[in-house]
Amino acid sequence: MIERKFISEKMKEFSIQEHISENLHGVGHSKTKVVRTPLGEKIIVYVSRPGLIVGKKGANIKQLTKTLKKTFNLENPQIEISEVENPVLDAAIVAETIADSLERLGTAKFKAIGHKVMTDAMNAGALGIEILISGKIPSSRAKSWRFYQGYLKKCGDVALTGVRAAHSTAHLKTGAIGVKVKIMPPETQLPDKVTLLEEGEKQEEPKAEPAPKEEQKKAEEKPKRKRKKKEAKDAGKSEGTKAAE
C-alpha cells in the first residue's frame, strides 16, 4: 500500500510538470519542482523570463493556480517563480530557443541558429555542448545534423549526473523537427582531471571542519579538570605535612 501511494504521488507530480511545460511555451521554461508543505503543495517554476509567466497584475499566475487546483485536485497550490541565472547553460531553455527560432525563421537558417547557440554556450563557460537537429532539413528527406564543440562525457556516472540533457520539438509545414541538446556546465567535476603543480609549489591542504559544539566544550573542560585535580593533590599533600609536624 505504501509503495502504491509513493507511485501515485510521483505520477501526479510528473503530470503537473508536463501540464506546466505544455502551457508555458515560449517563456524559457527550464523545470518544475513540486514540494509538499504543511500548508499545501508548493510548485516552484524555473524560467528565464519571469515577467511573461506572471502576467499583468499576476493574471497568468492566478489562472494557472485555478487550473492546477481544478485539474489535479490540489487543496492549496502555491506557485513560486524562480529566475534561471544563466539560461545559455540550461539545456531545456536552449532546446526551446532553437525550436522557436526554427518555427519563426524556417529551416533555411538552421545552421546559423545552431552555431550561434553553440557559441553563446561556450562563451558562457560550458565545457562542451552537442546539438542534434533531425527532420526534413533542408531537403524533403529526413536527415540528422550534429553541432558539437568542446568536451562532453558520453558514458559513466558523469554522463548521467554532470551533463544536462533536454529535447524539444518544432512544428513546421514540412513536419515535426526534433531538437536534442546536451551541455556540460563549468561546475562539473571530472574524475580524470589532473592538476600539475609547478616546482616548489605546495598543494593546498583541505581545511579541517570545525568540531561540533559539544566536542568543543569537552575539549575546553579537559584542562580545567586536570588543573582542579592537581590543586586537590597539592592541598592534600600540604595537609599531610602539617599533620606530621
TAKA-V575654 format. One record per backbone hydrogen bond with DSSP energy under -0.5 kcal/mol. NH is the residue of the N-H (numbers start at 1). CO is the residue of the C=O. E is the energy in kcal/mol with one decimal. If there is no record, write none. Layout:
# TAKA-V575654
nh,co,e
NH,CO,E
NH,CO,E
This chain:
# TAKA-V575654
nh,co,e
5,1,-1.9
6,2,-2.2
7,3,-2.4
8,4,-2.6
9,5,-2.1
10,6,-2.4
11,7,-2.4
12,8,-1.9
13,9,-2.3
14,10,-2.4
15,11,-2.2
16,12,-2.1
17,13,-2.4
18,14,-2.3
19,15,-2.3
20,16,-2.3
21,17,-2.3
22,18,-1.8
23,19,-1.9
24,20,-2.2
25,23,-0.9
27,24,-0.7
30,46,-3.2
31,46,-0.9
33,44,-2.8
35,33,-0.5
35,42,-3.2
37,40,-2.5
40,37,-0.9
42,35,-3.7
43,41,-0.6
43,78,-2.9
44,33,-3.1
44,42,-0.6
45,43,-0.6
45,80,-2.9
46,31,-2.6
46,44,-0.5
47,45,-0.6
47,82,-2.2
48,27,-0.6
48,28,-1.3
49,27,-1.4
52,49,-0.8
53,49,-0.9
54,50,-2.0
55,51,-2.0
57,55,-0.5
58,55,-1.3
59,56,-1.1
60,54,-0.9
61,54,-1.2
62,58,-2.0
63,59,-2.2
64,60,-2.3
65,61,-2.5
66,62,-2.1
67,63,-2.2
68,64,-2.4
69,65,-2.3
70,66,-2.0
71,67,-2.8
72,68,-2.0
74,68,-0.6
78,41,-2.7
79,77,-0.5
80,43,-3.0
80,78,-0.5
82,45,-2.9
82,80,-0.5
84,47,-2.3
89,86,-1.4
90,87,-1.2
91,89,-0.6
94,90,-2.3
95,91,-2.5
96,92,-2.1
97,93,-2.3
98,94,-2.2
99,95,-2.2
100,96,-2.5
101,97,-2.2
102,98,-2.2
103,99,-1.9
104,100,-1.9
105,101,-3.0
106,102,-1.6
110,107,-1.1
113,109,-1.9
114,110,-2.3
115,111,-2.5
116,112,-2.1
117,113,-2.3
118,114,-2.1
119,115,-2.3
120,116,-2.3
121,117,-2.0
122,118,-2.0
123,119,-2.4
124,120,-1.3
125,122,-1.1
126,121,-1.9
127,184,-2.6
128,184,-1.0
129,149,-2.4
130,182,-2.4
131,147,-3.3
132,180,-2.7
133,131,-0.5
133,145,-2.6
134,132,-0.5
134,178,-2.2
135,143,-2.5
137,135,-2.1
143,135,-3.0
145,133,-3.0
147,131,-2.9
149,129,-2.1
151,127,-2.9
160,156,-0.7
160,157,-0.7
161,157,-2.6
162,158,-2.4
164,183,-3.1
165,163,-0.5
166,181,-2.1
168,179,-2.4
170,177,-2.8
172,170,-0.7
172,175,-1.9
175,172,-0.6
177,170,-2.6
178,134,-2.1
179,168,-2.8
180,132,-2.6
181,166,-2.8
182,130,-2.4
183,164,-2.7
184,128,-2.6
185,183,-0.7
188,185,-1.4
190,188,-0.7
193,190,-1.2
196,194,-0.5
201,198,-2.0
216,212,-2.2
217,213,-2.3
218,214,-2.2
219,215,-2.4
220,216,-1.8
221,217,-2.0
222,218,-1.5
223,219,-0.6
224,220,-0.6
225,221,-2.1
226,222,-2.2
227,223,-2.0
228,224,-2.1
229,225,-2.4
230,226,-2.2
231,227,-2.3
232,228,-2.3
233,229,-2.2
234,230,-2.4
235,231,-2.2
236,232,-2.0
237,233,-2.3
238,234,-2.1
239,235,-1.9
240,236,-1.9
241,237,-2.0
242,238,-1.7
243,239,-2.1
244,240,-1.7
245,241,-1.8
